[in-house]
Amino acid sequence: MNDERKRGAAAKTPYQTRMRRMAAGILIVGLSISAVVFAIAPAEVEDEQGGVHVISAANSKKYQLELQRIGGKAAVVAAEFNDWFDGLWHGRQLAGTLAVLSLAGALLCLLAAKIPPLDE
């Protein structure tokens, strides 16, 4: 009886096999695309102090003060978050974003393989 239970638990259903294959596919394709994007993306331009030099109206102190005067601290935080989020979709940051998203997608598929399908 114990041997039957061990064999039954070790046997994978077609659903689990499909979900594991999907996870592997997502991981392989996502990390491959991430590597290609990282290889072809231009490197960030650094200034003399070693910081990334980006000229933007959002980086000026006057813009920050006006934004805080008009919308308060929440508007400044929202603008900073928006700039950060926008930066995730350009250059080498995009490669990191794609890698994280593919890892998350593969992990979700593996977790879904643990959950039995509704039709069983």
N, C-alpha and C positions, 0 to 999 in steps of 0.2 A: 504494500500500500504506500509506503514512504517513497519507494522508487518511482511509482506512477506519479505521485505528486511532484517529485523533483523533475521528472521528465516533462510534465505538463507545464510547470512553471518556467522551465528552460526553453520550451518550444515557443517560438515567436509567431504571432499571428501575421497574416498578410498586411494588416493595417500597421502593425509595429514595424515590419520590414520596410513598408513604403515610407513611413514617417522618418525612419533612420536614413533611408536613401535620400529623401528630400533634404534632411539636415546636412548630409555630406555634400550634396549638390550645391546647396546654398552656401555652405562654407567654402567650398573649392572655387565656385564662380565669384563669390563676393571678395574673397581674399586675393584672387587673381586680378580682378578689376581694380581693387585697391592698390595692388603693387604696380600695375600699369599707370594708374593715375599719379601715384607718387613719383614714378620714374619720369613721366613727361611734364609734370607740373614745375613751373619755374620756382627757384629758391626765393625766399623772402629777401628783400633788400634791407641791409642793416646800416645804421648810421655809425658815426665814430664811437659812440658810447656803447655800441653793441645792441641797441634796441631797434626794433622794427620801425622804420620811418614811413608813416602813412600820413599824408596831408589830407585833412578832411575838415569840414566845418564843424563836425561833431566833436573833434578833438580840441577845438579852441576853448580857452577859458571863458571868453565872452559868450560863446554859444551855450556853454554849461550854465553860466549865471543867468542868462536870459530864459533858458528853459526852466531853471529852478524858480525864477520869479513868476513865470507864467503858470507852470503846472505843478510846482512844488517838488519835493524830493522824489515822489513816486514817478513823476515824469522823467526825471534824470535817471532813475534806476531802470525804468522801462526802456529808455533810449539806449542805455548801456547794454541791457540784455538783448535788445534788437540788434545792436552792432555785433555783439558776440555771436548771436545765432546766425546772422548773415555771414560772418566770417567762416562758419563751418562748411560752407558750400563753395569755397574757392581754394584753388591751389592745393598745397599739401595737406591742409586741414580737411579737404574733401576726402583724401585718401584715408585719413584716420576715421572720419565719419562713416565711410563705407565699410571699413573693417569692423567697427563697433556694431553697425547695423547688421552686417552679415553674421557676426557672432551671436547677436541677440536673436536673429531669425533662426539660426541653427539650434540654439538652446531651446527656443519655443517649440520647435519641431520635436526635439528629444523629449521635452516635457509632455507634449501631446501624445507621444508614443506610450507613455506610462498610463495615460487615461484610456480606458476602454471606449471604443466607438459606440455610438448610440444604437446601432443596428444589431449588436451582439446580445 
